[in-house]
Amino acid sequence: MPRSFCTLAPILMVNVFITIDTELWPFAEDWPVTPLDRRSLDLSREVQNYFYGVTASGEFGVRYQLHTFSKMDLKATFFVEALSAGVIGGDHVRSLVRTIQDASQEVQLQVHTEWLGDVDAPGLTRQFRQNLREFPLEEQTKLVAHGLENLREAGARDLVAMRAGNFGGDLNTLRAAKANDLRIDSSHNVAYIGQACNLPSLGMLLRPALIEGVVEIPVSFFSDYPAHFRIVQLCACSFAEIREALNWAWRDKWQTFVIVMHSFELLKHHSNGSRRPLPHPLHVQRFTRLCQFLSQNRDKFQTMHFRDFIPSIASVEPMPRWLRARFRDTLHRYGEQALGRAL
């Protein structure tokens, strides 16, 4: 592990971060060939789909999620993808940021470099690369700075944290965050190590650590079968698996527990422009049950915003243990997934 690796002091309750990656992608059949034409394209339909989850049965995107969090008195963080603002237009991002912050939830930065071929900004590279880690430190620093500028122009407040799109960060990403006065990163994803995420030197990280002057708060994970790890993502786990992982974290005195979901994760057909999106009943049910569980177990778990997390440095302690999921819970997920495909 890097020499700058330090651990953070334990707490009595588990700090739970519900993180929503808030992003959109154009439907391929509407996507013009030239960047100039793409920047003039109306992506309102994609905004309604990916951000707000508009269906014939009602909304199941950001506003629905915010309403549920408010009803359950939970805190959540929306990692809003910021480079796309140069393509979809500042008004859409401004409205999104206002909607989130008016509901007393926080906006933090997400950067998807796939948009770079379509963004026209002075001093910013136009070179397409899939992940932030594929750029040198100087370019990463500029990209993070531009993303922060876009969010601030949209009215975002208290920007203290970031996440690399696709979890595609490396140590330079943390250095770029530090150079832009961010104090937290949440790009470490053990299931993506060796793929998009290039942070193997941090190992099987299960707790916050001070790396390159930035507090890295890793996405939580468990082992669902030998030598395989699954992150705690709403659409990728059964509720029973998530509940057991949370209880394990509390029993083992974890400091933080990071849950991943997306603004469009409660929909079916969200990325298919030729089919109308529909609510995904299984994901909606999981989301509701997760929020109810956290609301009903406040003696063990406190949901938190990154802006409110103030770490204290402590001596090196043994790494917490990861959960080996119960076979019945994983089997239940397989059954849910099969049912979901049939619906």
N, C-alpha and C positions, 0 to 999 in steps of 0.2 A: 504494500500500500504506500501511497505517497507520504513523504515525511511531514507534510503539512496536515496530515489526517488527524483530527481530534474528534472525540465524541462529546455529546451533549448530555447534561444532567437529566436523570430520570424524573418523571412526575407521577402523581398518584392516580390520575385518570389518563386514559389514552386520548390524545388530541387527534380527532378524526378530520381529515381534509376531504370533503367531497369536491372533486375537481371535474369540471365540464369543459372538454375541449370544444370550442365554439368556432366552427369553420364551415365553409361551403365549397363546392366544386361545380363548375359549369357542366351542363348536360352536353355530351360530346356532339350530338347532331346539330347543336346551335352554335358551335364554337368556330368562328372564322379562322382563316389561315394566318392572316397578318396581325401582328401585335396592335397596330393602330385601329383596325376594325374591332379587335377584341376589347380594347379600352372603351369603345363607344357602344358596346353591346349592353342591352338592358338585361340585367340579371335579377330582376325583381322576383321572377318565379323561383329561382334558386334560393333567394333570400327567404321567401315564404316557406320553402321546403326545408332547407337545412337549418335555418335559425329558429323559425317559429313553428315548424311542424304542422302546417295547416292541412287539415283533411276535411272530408265531408262530414265527419263525426265530431269536428272540433279541433282545437289546437293541442299538440302534444310535444311542443318544443320548449324554447326558453321561457315563454310566459307561463306555460303549464308547470314547468319545473319550479319557477319562482313562486307560483301560487302554492304549490305543495310544500316547499321549504318554509314559506311564511306560515302556513296553517300548522305545521309541525314545530315551528320555532327552531329551525335549523339554519346553520350557516353553510355557505357553499362558495366556491371560487370558480369563476368562468374565465378560462384561459382563451381569450379572444385572439384569433389569428389576425395579424395587423398588416402584413404586406399586401393582402388582397384589397385593402382600402383603395389603393391606386388604380384598381380595375373596377370594383363594384361601386365605387363612389363613397365619398365621405359621409353623405347623408344617411346611408344605410348603417354605417358603423356608428355614427353619432346616435341614431335612434336606438340601436342595440345597446350601446353603453348606457344611455340614459335609462332604458327599461330595466337593466340589471341593477344599476345603482339606486334608482328610485325604489327598488324593492329591498334596499339595505343589504345587498350582496356585493361582493367585490369583483372587479375586473383586474386580471393580470395578463401578462404578455405571452402570446404564442407566435412562433415564427415558422411558416412553411415556405421554404425557399423555392418550391415549385412555381411560385408566382413571378419569379424574377424576370423571366423572359417577356413579361407583359407589363412590368412596372417601369415607368419612365421617371426617374428621380436623379437629380444631379449628384454625381459622386458615387452612385450605387451601381454595382455590377449588374449587367444584363444577362449574365451567363447562367443558364439553367443547370442546376444540380439538385439532386433529390433531397439531400440532407444538409443541415447547417454545418455538420462536422467536416464536410468536404471542402469547406472554404478555410483559408488561413486566418489567423487571429485578427489581422487588420480588417479583413472583409467581414468577419463575424461581428466585430465590434461595430462596424458601420451599419450592418443589417439590424442588430439589436437596437442601435440608436434610432434608426429610421422607424422601426416598429413602435418604439416608445413615443416618438414624435407623432405618429399617426394616432395612437391611442389618446395622447394628451390633447391633440386637436379635436378629438371626438368627445372630450370632457372627462376622460378617465382620471381618477384620483388615486393617490396612495399606491403608486406602482412600485412594488418591492420585489416581485417574483416573476420568473419566466419558465417556460417549457419549450424545448425544441420540438418542432413538428416532427411527427413519426418517432419521437424520442431520440432523434438523430443528433445527439450532442456528443461532445468530447471535452477534454480538459480545457481546450481553448474556448469552448462555449462558456464555461464557468469564468474564465478570465475575461471574456467579453462582457458577461453579466456584471462582474466586479467593476470593469472599466466604465460601465454605464450606471454605477451607483445602485445596482440591484443587490440585494443581500441574500436572496433565496433562489435556488433552482430546483426544479422537480422533473428532470429529464432521465434520471437513472431508472431503467426498466430492465430487470434481470432477464426477462423473457426475450428481450431484443438485443442482449449482449452478443456480439459477433455478427449482428445483422445491422440494423440502423444505429443502435446505440453503441458508441465506441468509448465506453467507460469501464473496461474490464479490470483496470487496476484498483477499482473501488471494491471489487469482489461482490459477495452476496450481501449487499447492503440492505439492512432492515431498520435502520434508525438514522436520524439526522447526523451529518458529519460536516465539519468545517473543512472544505477543500478549496484551495486557491483563493482563500478569502471570502468564499461564498458558502452559505449553509445549503448543502445538498439534502433534500428531503425525498427519499426514494419512493417510488410506487410500491405498494405492498404486494406480496405474492405468497403463494403456498405451493407445495408439491402435490399434484393430483395423481401422479403415478411415478414410480422410481425413475430418477434422473430427468424428470420433466417438471417445469415450473410454470405456473399460471398466474398472471397478474390479477388483482382484484378489480375486474372490470364488469360493469353491470351486465352487458350482453354476453360475456364469456363465462360466467359462473352462475350456478344455481343460487337461489337465496340461501339455501341450507349451507352451502359452501362459504358464502360471505358471512353469514351469521357465526359459523364455527370459527372462521378466521378472526373475526372481531373478538370473540370470546377468548380465543387462544392468546391474542395480543394483550388482552386485559390481564389474563392469568399470568402471562410471562412478563408483564410490566413494560410493554413497549411504550416508547415516548410518542410516536406518531403512527398513524395508519392512513394511507392515501388510497382513495377509491377513484377510479377513472370511469367516466362516461362521456358521451358526446351530446351535443344539442339535438341531434337527429336520431338518437339511439332508441327512442320509443316508437319509431316508425318502421313500417315495411315499405319497400319500393321507394325509399327516399332519394336514391341516386338514379332512378330510371325515369327519364323525361317523358317516355311514352306511356307510363302507367301512373295513375293517380296514387299518391301516398295514402297509406292506411295506418291506423294505430296498430302497434304490435302488442297484442293482449298480454303475452307472457312477459315482455319487458316492462310494460306498464305495471303489471302486478308485482314484479320484482322491485321496481322502483318504489312503489307504494309501501310494500312490506319492509324494505330497507329503511325508509324514512320513519315508519312507525316504530321499528325496532330501536333506532337511535333515539327517537323521542321518548320512548318508554324506559330507556336504560341510561338516564343521565347521571346516575351514580357511578357508572363505569366509563362512559364516553362523553366527551364534549366536542361538538363540531366547532371548527375554528377557521377564521380567515388567516391567510398568510401574513397580512399586515399586522395582525395582533400577536403573532408568534415571536416571542423574545427569548432566544436560546441563551443558556449560560454554559460556559465551557467547563468541562469536568475531566477528570483523569480517564485514561483508557480503561474500558470495561469490556467483559466478554460480549460478543455479538449475540443478540437474541436468537432464539431458535425459530426456524420456520415450521409451519404446520404441515404435517402429512395428512391430507384430507381423508375423511372416512370414505370408504368405497361406496357406501350406500348414497352419500351425498353426490359423489361424482356420477354414479349410475343414474341418479335422479336428474342430473343435468343432461345426460345423454337422452333420457326420455323426453325432457322438455324441448330439447333441440329438435328431436324427431317430430314432436307434435307441432312445433313452430313452423317447420318446413311444410307440414301437411295443411296448415291453416291457410 
